[in-house]
């Protein structure tokens, strides 16, 4: 590792499990005059030359007053960032092509507010913030995603030009945060389903079962068989269980081998992702079979997340 890379890692990056904070010290904050500040300084120089040429005492006083105002503005711009506490948070998974949001909390333990803060991880997509005195503010840093898999938060630039706009102070933040990016789903018809027995009984004709109504839930019934939508219609009533004629429930096995082998691997993964979302929307019991990964049939939000995570990290 080169000297520049080592220095950058020490200055800009801190390792975190998602909870460790960072307090901005003077070695992490940079400050330079803005374009308005440079014009301000040029105007002061011209005024000073005029005051010297015409021996104007009030001109000298005005120049020194304005120069002192600029110096005070520089100090206040620096103080607007100094001592700010940054705590990384969590990021929810997204699908490829969507915008990932990384949560960062700014804590201000000073008796004065911090105004005019700007955070930017992606060019042209800044987030503006104000942190009141003795309070904190939670911000979501948006970053566009493109490919599936783990996506690391790029370097975030925290800057301010408050209060006069004559100086720009900034600090670079790069906590070890990452977001899981699911594959982009592709619409495709679901593969054929197969009936499987419930409780060891199989229908005599082996065909798919038909919905036969509801019954009250018994202690021995699995929670995954509860008809949550039907039960929600009567909030004061008991939980209901779906009943099917024939004694079998329909299961789907979403297998890698069922996709078209002529397609690219990413397209096949996208089709499987679309199948997972369609099966989940239909409240079907489904499993997922990928190269090196086999997920048994299940249902529910947790099962859906498990399948999508496997697809996001799949290496065919």
N, C-alpha and C positions, 0 to 999 in steps of 0.2 A: 504494500500500500504506500502511495506517494505521500510526501509531506503535506501537499495541499489537501489531499483526501483525508488524511488523519486530522488536520486542523479543522476542516469542515465538519467532520464527525464530532469532534469535541465541542465545537461552538454551537452547532445547529441541532444536534440530535440528542434525545434522551430516551432511554429504554423504559417501557411502561407496560404493565399488564392491564391497562385501561383505567387505573385509579391513581397512579402516582402523579403528583402535581409538579409544576415547575414555576419558580418565582423568577421574574425577569430582573437580573442585576445589571450593573453598568457595563459589564463586558459583553453582554448580549445585545445591547441597544446601539444602533448606529444613527447618526444624525448629520444631515447636510442641508445647506440652504436650498430652498425651492426656487423655481423660476421667478416667482414674485419676490422672494428674498433677495435674489441677485439684482433685480431691478431696483429694489428698495435701497440696497447698498450703493448702487451706481448713482441713484438720485442724491443720496447723502454726500457722496464724494463731490458731485457737481455743486451742491449747496455749500459745502465746505470751501471749495475753491473760490466761489463767489464771495463768501464771507471774508476770506483772507484778502482777496483783491480789493474789496471795498472797505476793509477794516470795520466790519459790522459786528459789534459785540453781541447784539440780539441774534444775529445770524449764527454766530458760534454757539450760543446757548441753545438755539433751536436744533442745530445739528447734533449736539451732544445729548440733548433730551431725546431726540428720535433714535439715536444710536443706543442709548440706555434702554429705551422701550424695546428695541429689537433684541438686545441681550436678554432682557427679562422674558420676552416671548420664546427665545431659544431654550431657556431654562425650564419654562413651563411646558414646552413641547416634550422635552426629555422626561420631565416628571410625570407626564401623562401616561407613560408606559412603565416607568421604573417602579418596581415593587409589585406589579400586577401578577396575580397568581393564576396560572393556567392549568386546568385539570382535564385530561382527555376522558371521553365517555365511550359510549358504544355506538355501533352502526348496524342498522338492520340490513339484511340481505336484499339485493335487488336483482332484476333480470338484466342481461347484457343489453346495452343500449339505453338503459335508464340512468337517472342521476342518483349517485350514492350520496348520502348525507352523513357526515362525520360530526358527532356531537362534541363540542368543546365548551367548558364552563370557565368563565372569567370571574374571579373573585377580587373585590376591591375592599380592603380593610382600612382604607383611609377615610377621614371625615369629609373629604371633598370628592365630588363625582369625577369620573373619567369620561370625557366627551370626545366625539369625533373619531372613534376607533374604526378601523377598516381591516378586515381579514380577507385574504384572497389566496386560494390554492390553485385556481384555474384562471388563466388570463381572461379578463373581460367578465368575470362572474364574482364580483366582490360581495361581501356581507358587511353591513354597517351596524355598529353597536354603540350603546351608551350604558355604562355601569354606574348606578347611583352609589352614593356613599354608604359604606358598611353593608353592601349588598353584592349579589352575584347575578350573572346573566348567562343563560344557556343559549348557545348558538349552534346552528347546523351548517357546516361548511359543505356546499355542493360541489361535486366533482363528477364529470361525465365518465361513464364506463363503456368499454367496447368489447372486451373478451371475457369469457367465463373464467372462474377460478378465484383465487385470492387476489384482491386488489389493495395495494398499500396506499395509504394517504400520502400524496406528494407534499413537498415542502410548502408550508403556509407562511405567507408574509403578513405580519401584523404591523400596521403603520398608523400614524396620526400626523395631522398638521395643525392641530388645535394648540393655542387659541388664535393666532394671528395669520397662520398660513405662510409665514416667512421661512419656516424650516420644516423639513420632513424627517421624522424619527421613525425607525422601523426595527423589527426584530424578526428573525427567521425561526419558525417552529416546525419541528418534524417529529412528533411523538410516534411511537411504534404502534400505530393503529392500522387495521386492515378490515376490509369488508368482503364478504363472500358474494360473488356474482354468479347467479344462476344462468344456465344457457338460455338463449332466446328461443321461446317455444315456437314450433311450427305446427300449423293445423293439419291434422290427418285423421281419418276414421279410426276409431278404436279397434284393436284386434278382437276376434271372436272370444266370447266368454265361455266358461265351463262351470256347470253346477257342481258343488261339493256338498257332502252331507253335513248336517248339523246334529251333534249328539250321537253320531255313529249310525244314523238312519239315512237311507237313500230312497228317493222316490222310485216308484215301480217302473215308470216309463223312462227315467233318466233324463227327462227334458227339463227345461228351465222352469223355475217355480213361478207362481202367480201370487200377487198381493191379495191377501185374504182379510185384512183389517188390522185392528189394534187390540191389545190387551194390557192389563195393568202389569207393571214390572214386579217381578218376584225377586227375593234376595239372591237367588242362585243365578239370575240373568246377568250377563256381561254388560258393563256400561256402554260398550260400543254398539250394542243392539238397540239402544234407546232411540226412539223417534223424537229427536229434540225439537224439531219444528212443530210437530203435532202437539207435543207436550206444552210448548210455549204458548199455544193458543188459549190454554186454560191454566193460568198461573197458579191457581189454588187447587188444581186437581192432581192426581198421581202421575208419575212418569209412565209413558206408554211404550210398549214394545211392538214392533211390526211383526205380523204373522204372515207366513207364506204357505200356500198350498203346495204339497209335494215333499216338504221336509228338507229342501235343499236351498242353499244360498248361492248367488252367482259370484264368482271370483274371476278376476282378470290377472293374467301373468304378462307383464310388459317386458318382453324379451328382446335383447339386442339382435338376436337372430331373425326376428320378425320384420326388421326394417330392411329396406332395399340395399343389397350389398353394392350396387352400382353407385350409390350416393357417397359423398364425402363423409368422413367420420363426424364432422361438426353438424352436418345436416341430419345424420341419423340420431345424434344426441338431441338435436332440436325437436325431432319427431317424438322421441321418447319423453321429452319434457312436456310437449303438448298432450301426450297420452296421460301423463300423470295428472296434469291440471284438469283434463276432461273427466278422468275417472274420479278424481276428488270432488268435482262439481256434481257428479251423478251419485255421490254417496255409495260408490261401489267398493267392494273389498278387492284390493289389487296388490300385486307384488312387483318387484323390479329385478331383472336379471341383466347384469352388465359383465363385461370381461373382468373376471377376478372379484366380482361383487355380486352377492345374491341377497336380496332383502325379501323376507317372507311376506305373505299377504297381510294387510292390515287396513286400517281406516282412521281418519282423523287428522288434525292439524300437525301433530308431532310426526305421524307417519309420512305425511306430505313433505315436511321439511327434511326428513331423513332421505327420502328419495331424491329430492332436488339437490341436496348436498352431495349425494353420490354422483349425480349427473354433472354437477359443477366441477368435481375433482376427478372425473373419469379420465383414464389414460388408456384408450383402446389400442 
